[in-house]
Amino acid sequence: MELASCVVERSEGIEIRIYVQPRASKTEIIGLHGESLKIRIAAPPVDGQANAELCRYLARHIGVPQKDVQLKSGDSSRQKRVFIAGKTLADIRAALTKSPSTKNPEHP
């Protein structure tokens, strides 16, 4: 999976472009969707439940406290930008490469 297209490295951490599919059977990373990382979210897109589940999942999956994962844009959209403090592109690549939930690395 080529993350360079969906991850921007900043001095304080990284920003990831994410395409979310809410109301999935389980929360999992699918692969790339254009220039975004596609993640299925089990929670419905009601009252911020899907956004909260996305941040919880990323924190757990990448190994950072939940307070270090911030939704920067896309509150009510499938296209989101998430900032993860204290991580680099190499850290994210390593976390996603060993991911048992990554199904298809080049999802259309």
C-alpha positions as a Markdown table, in Angstrom:
| # | Residue | x | y | z |
|---|---|---|---|---|
| 1 | Met | 0.0 | 0.0 | 0.0 |
| 2 | Glu | 1.5 | 3.3 | -1.0 |
| 3 | Leu | 0.7 | 5.7 | 1.8 |
| 4 | Ala | 2.6 | 8.7 | 0.4 |
| 5 | Ser | -0.5 | 9.8 | -1.6 |
| 6 | Cys | -2.7 | 10.0 | 1.5 |
| 7 | Val | -0.3 | 11.0 | 4.3 |
| 8 | Val | 1.3 | 14.5 | 4.8 |
| 9 | Glu | 4.1 | 14.6 | 7.3 |
| 10 | Arg | 4.1 | 17.7 | 9.6 |
| 11 | Ser | 6.7 | 18.7 | 12.2 |
| 12 | Glu | 4.3 | 17.7 | 15.1 |
| 13 | Gly | 2.9 | 14.5 | 13.5 |
| 14 | Ile | 1.1 | 13.3 | 10.4 |
| 15 | Glu | -2.1 | 14.1 | 8.6 |
| 16 | Ile | -4.0 | 11.3 | 6.9 |
| 17 | Arg | -6.7 | 11.7 | 4.2 |
| 18 | Ile | -9.3 | 9.0 | 5.0 |
| 19 | Tyr | -12.4 | 7.8 | 3.1 |
| 20 | Val | -14.9 | 6.4 | 5.6 |
| 21 | Gln | -17.6 | 3.8 | 4.9 |
| 22 | Pro | -19.9 | 3.8 | 8.0 |
| 23 | Arg | -22.3 | 1.1 | 9.1 |
| 24 | Ala | -19.9 | -1.7 | 8.1 |
| 25 | Ser | -20.1 | -5.1 | 9.7 |
| 26 | Lys | -16.7 | -4.4 | 11.4 |
| 27 | Thr | -14.2 | -1.6 | 11.7 |
| 28 | Glu | -11.2 | -2.3 | 9.4 |
| 29 | Ile | -8.7 | -0.8 | 7.0 |
| 30 | Ile | -9.5 | -1.7 | 3.4 |
| 31 | Gly | -6.7 | -0.1 | 1.4 |
| 32 | Leu | -6.6 | 3.0 | -0.8 |
| 33 | His | -9.5 | 4.8 | -2.3 |
| 34 | Gly | -8.1 | 7.3 | -4.8 |
| 35 | Glu | -5.7 | 9.4 | -2.7 |
| 36 | Ser | -7.3 | 8.5 | 0.6 |
| 37 | Leu | -7.0 | 5.5 | 3.0 |
| 38 | Lys | -10.3 | 3.7 | 3.0 |
| 39 | Ile | -11.6 | 2.5 | 6.4 |
| 40 | Arg | -14.8 | 0.7 | 7.1 |
| 41 | Ile | -16.4 | 1.8 | 10.4 |
| 42 | Ala | -19.0 | -0.3 | 12.2 |
| 43 | Ala | -20.7 | 2.7 | 13.9 |
| 44 | Pro | -23.5 | 4.6 | 12.2 |
| 45 | Pro | -22.9 | 8.2 | 11.0 |
| 46 | Val | -25.2 | 9.6 | 13.6 |
| 47 | Asp | -24.3 | 12.1 | 16.4 |
| 48 | Gly | -20.6 | 11.7 | 15.7 |
| 49 | Gln | -20.5 | 8.0 | 16.5 |
| 50 | Ala | -18.6 | 7.1 | 13.3 |
| 51 | Asn | -16.1 | 9.9 | 13.9 |
| 52 | Ala | -15.5 | 8.8 | 17.5 |
| 53 | Glu | -15.1 | 5.1 | 16.4 |
| 54 | Leu | -12.6 | 6.2 | 13.7 |
| 55 | Cys | -10.5 | 8.1 | 16.2 |
| 56 | Arg | -10.6 | 5.2 | 18.7 |
| 57 | Tyr | -9.7 | 2.7 | 16.0 |
| 58 | Leu | -6.8 | 4.7 | 14.7 |
| 59 | Ala | -5.4 | 5.4 | 18.2 |
| 60 | Arg | -5.6 | 1.7 | 19.1 |
| 61 | His | -4.2 | 0.5 | 15.8 |
| 62 | Ile | -1.3 | 2.9 | 15.6 |
| 63 | Gly | -0.5 | 2.8 | 19.3 |
| 64 | Val | -1.1 | 6.3 | 20.5 |
| 65 | Pro | -3.4 | 7.8 | 23.2 |
| 66 | Gln | -6.8 | 8.7 | 21.8 |
| 67 | Lys | -6.1 | 12.4 | 22.7 |
| 68 | Asp | -3.3 | 12.4 | 20.0 |
| 69 | Val | -5.8 | 11.6 | 17.2 |
| 70 | Gln | -7.8 | 14.6 | 16.1 |
| 71 | Leu | -10.4 | 14.9 | 13.3 |
| 72 | Lys | -9.3 | 18.1 | 11.4 |
| 73 | Ser | -12.0 | 18.2 | 8.8 |
| 74 | Gly | -14.9 | 16.2 | 7.4 |
| 75 | Asp | -17.3 | 16.0 | 10.5 |
| 76 | Ser | -20.3 | 15.2 | 8.3 |
| 77 | Ser | -18.5 | 13.9 | 5.2 |
| 78 | Arg | -17.0 | 10.5 | 4.1 |
| 79 | Gln | -13.8 | 12.4 | 3.2 |
| 80 | Lys | -11.9 | 13.2 | 6.4 |
| 81 | Arg | -8.5 | 14.6 | 7.4 |
| 82 | Val | -7.1 | 13.2 | 10.7 |
| 83 | Phe | -4.1 | 14.5 | 12.5 |
| 84 | Ile | -2.0 | 12.0 | 14.6 |
| 85 | Ala | 0.5 | 13.8 | 16.9 |
| 86 | Gly | 4.0 | 12.4 | 17.5 |
| 87 | Lys | 4.1 | 10.0 | 14.6 |
| 88 | Thr | 6.0 | 9.9 | 11.3 |
| 89 | Leu | 5.2 | 8.4 | 7.9 |
| 90 | Ala | 7.5 | 5.5 | 8.7 |
| 91 | Asp | 5.6 | 4.8 | 12.0 |
| 92 | Ile | 2.3 | 4.8 | 10.1 |
| 93 | Arg | 3.6 | 2.6 | 7.3 |
| 94 | Ala | 4.9 | 0.1 | 9.9 |
| 95 | Ala | 1.6 | 0.0 | 11.7 |
| 96 | Leu | -0.4 | -0.5 | 8.5 |
| 97 | Thr | 2.0 | -3.0 | 7.0 |
| 98 | Lys | 1.6 | -5.3 | 10.0 |
| 99 | Ser | -2.1 | -4.8 | 10.1 |
| 100 | Pro | -4.2 | -8.0 | 10.2 |
| 101 | Ser | -7.2 | -5.9 | 9.1 |
| 102 | Thr | -5.8 | -4.6 | 5.9 |
| 103 | Lys | -7.7 | -6.6 | 3.3 |
| 104 | Asn | -6.9 | -5.3 | -0.2 |
| 105 | Pro | -3.9 | -3.0 | -0.5 |
| 106 | Glu | -5.1 | -1.4 | -3.8 |
| 107 | His | -8.9 | -1.2 | -3.3 |
| 108 | Pro | -10.4 | 0.7 | -6.2 |
